[in-house]
Amino acid sequence: MHILWLGEVASPEVALVGGKVANLSRLAATHRVPPGFCLTTTALDDGLNRDMEHDPVEWMLPTLYDSVAHAYSDLAARCGGDAPVVAVRSSAADEDGATASFAGQHDTYLNITGQQQVVEAVIKCWASARSPRAIEYRRRHGLSLEDTRIAVLVQQMVPAGVSAVVFSANPITGNRDELVVNASWGLGESIVSGTVTPDTYILRKPDLMVLMEEIADKEMMTVAVPGGTTEVPVPQAARTQPALTHAELDDVARLALSLEAEMGWPVDIECAFCDEQLYLLQCRPITTLR
């Protein structure tokens, strides 16, 4: 089995789809998760042309290429267009677990359109699992350096106007009675990569009372451009304005509480607002808690 859809299996095996996809697939039926499909860890084993003299697109064997092309066409039908814009992300078998998140270690490709571009992004995600950065991360966390099991998620990309990262426990102090919210304009890559200082809120869990609020001077934001993304200056009038309304702050906090109860552990989530709808993009354990 080389391709599985989000939500197709409520609790797919982590060894087959990786931690990121396993969590999202479990939540797709009950939360607003953008549609997508996953190339399983067996796809890398069975679908890669080992003769690397070929053009990169030809690194994928024709049978798997056809399967990806068919899945992308199916995704287009689900999204209501001919060539949906997607995010292509890794989902390693030991990623987004209780002890290692792999945040930022494997490559992510955003604003990808068309079958060939999707295949190229998948191959680059596969290759990033053997990058010096990822190998050193594995070494530091005592993970296997030989058996790198990596799946790849191809998912409709949300053109976010505002993005947020939410922790259902305080990852700095370890306080499990607090929620921490980081938010900024545009796509969430600016927050995750640290290229912007986001707005930060600390909320009390029982009643979601705001205990601390810091509205940052958000100088840059990540936006989609043809073939990928780029960082652009935030319009001057918006730089020191809160990225989240009070209602949106309440929405993301309640989403984190709901996910913590559903998953059974404190969560680190990525989410985004587009056309006043809140989308869940990632859900993983907070690895800094004892």
N, C-alpha and C positions, 0 to 999 in steps of 0.2 A: 504494500500500500504506500504510494508515493505522494498522494495529495489528499488532504483532509480539509474540510471547511470549518470555520469557526461556528461553534454551536452544533455541528453535526454529531459530535460525541460529547456528552455532557462532561465527562471526566476522562479525557484521553490520556494515554500513558505518557508521562514526562519523557521517558526514554525515546519515544517516537516523535514527539512534537516540541519538546523543550518546555522549560518552565513558563516562559512568556505566553506561548500559545495555549498551554494547558489551562492557565488561569483565565485567559480571555474566553476560551471556548466554554469553560464552565459557566461564565457569567453572561455570555451572549444572549441567552434566553430571557434573562431577567433585567438586563440593563441595556442602554443604548450604546452598543458596540458597533463600529463600522464593519460592514461585511468584508470578508477576506478568506483566502485559502492559504494553506501551509504546505510547503514541500517538506516531507518528513525526513528524519535522519537517514532513513534507508535510501532516499533519493540520491544523496551524495555518494553512498556506497555503490549504488547500481547504475546511476545515470551520468557519471562523469567520464569523459573521454580522457584517458590517461596520457595520450599523446599531446603534450602541451605546445607542440609546434603549430597547432591549428590556430586559426583566428579565435579569439576568446568566446564568441558566440558558438563556435563549433566544439567547445569543450564539453557542452552538454550533448549527450547522445540523442539522436533524432526521436526515439520513442518518448523520452522524457520531455524534450522540446515540444513535441506535439501535445503532450499532456498539459504542459504549462500554457501553451497557446489556447487550448480548449478551455482551461480553467479561467484564463483572462477574459475570453469571450463570454463565458458564463457570468463572470463578475460584471462585465459591461451590461449584460441584460438585467442583472439584479440592481445595478446602479442607475439604469435608465439612460445609457449613452453608448457610443461606439467604442470609445477608448478612455476608460476611466483613469483618473489621476490616482496613483497609488503611492503608499509608503512601503518600502522593502526593508525588512528588519530581520536580524538574526534571532534565533531562539534556541540556544544551546541546551543540551540535556541537563546540565548543571547550572543553568542560568536562572536568575530570579528565584533562588531558593532561600532557605533560612540563614545561610552563612555567606553566600556570595551572590551579588546581584549582577555582576558584569556590566554595570552601568557605564556606558561610554567605551567599553573595551572592543566591541565588535562594530563594524561599520553599519550605518543606516543610510538609506538613500530615499530622499523625499521628492515629491513632485515628478514621479516617473510615469511616462505615458508610452503605450505601444508595446507589442509583444517582444520585439528585439531588445528594447531598452530594459524591459522587465527581466529578461533572461540574463543580460549583462549584469544587472544589479544583483541578481541571485548569485551569480558566479563570484562577484566581488565580495558578497557576504560570506560565502564559503571560504574564500581566500583569507578574509580578515581573521578567521578563527586561528590561523597559523601565523599571525603577525607577531613581531617581537613584543609589542605591548600586551597582546592577549596572553601570550605564553608566559611572560613575566607575572601577569596577574594570577594565572593558574599556579605558578610556582609559589607565590607568596601565600596563597590560600590552600596549599597542599593538595591541589587537584591534579588529576592525571594529565600528563603532557603528551601522551601517546594516543589515547582513544578519545579524540575530540568529536563528540556527537553533536552535530549542529543541524537544526532545521531552519527554514526561512519562511517568514510570514509576508505575504503580499496582500495588502489591505487598503481599501479605499481611504484616501487621505482627506482629512477634514481641514478645509481652508479656514483655520481658526482666526477669529478676531481677537480673542483673549485665550490664553492658556494658563493652566494652574498645575502645580505639584502639591499634593496634600498628604500629610502624615497623620495617621490617627493616634499617634503618640509622639511626644516630643523627642526627636532623634538626637538632640544635643544633650538635654538634661536626663533623658530617660523617663520623664514624667508621663505616666500612662493616663493621667486625667486631663491631658491637654491635647488639642489638635493644632497643627502648624500648617499654615497655608502660604504658599509663595505664588504670586501671579504677575503676569506681564502681558504686554500687547503682542499680537502675532502668534507664530508657531512656538511650540514649547521648547524647541532646540536652544533658544537663547537662555532659558532658565537652566536646562539640564547641563549645557556646556559651560555655564558660568560667565557668558559674555554680557549679561545684563544683571544689574542689581534689581531684583524684583521687589514688589510690595510684599510685606511679610505681616502675617496676622498670627496671634496665638489666641485660641479660644478655649474656654472651659467646657469640658465634655458634657457634663450633665444638662446644662441649659444653653450651650453655645454662646455664652456671654463673651464678648471680645475683651481679653485681658491686656493685649498689646497690639498696637497698629503702627506700622511704619510704612508710609507711602514714599517710595523711592523716586529718585530722578532717573527715569528709565530712558536712557539715551538711545539705545539701539533696539531693534526688533528683527526677527527672522521672518522673511516673507518668501512666497513662491515666485520663481522666475522660470522661464522656459528651460527645461532640462534639469531643474534642481531648485536650490534656495539661495538666498543671499541675505546679508544683514544691511539694513538701511536705517538712517536716523529716524527716530520717532518724531512726528510733528511737534513743534515747540509747545503748542497749546495742550498736548496730551501727556507730555513727559512727566509732569508732577501730579496728574490726575489719577485717582484710583482706577486700576484696570478692572476691578470687580465692583459691581453695585452691591448694596447690602443684601439684596435678594439673591444675587449670584453667589456671594460669599456663603450665605446660608445653604444654598443648593449644594455647593461642593463639600461643605462640612457634613451635611446629612448623607451625601453619597459615601464619604469615607467611613462614617459610622455604620452605614448599612453594609458596606463591604467588609468591615472588620467583623461584624456579627456573622455574616455569611461565610467568610473564609475561616474564621476561628483564630485569627492572629492579627496583630497590629499591621496596618497596610501602608504602603507607599504607593500612591496612585498618580497617574498623569491623566489630565482631562482637558477638554477644550470646549469653548462656546462658539457656535456658528449658527447664525440666523436664530438666535435666542434659544437654541437647543444645546443641552449639555451632553457631551459624548465622553465615554470612558475609553481611554487609549491604552492604559497599562495598569496592572495591579500586581504588586509583589510584596513580600514581607519586608519589614524594616530590619536591615541586617546589623544596625548599630546598637540595638537593644540587647541587654543581657538576657 
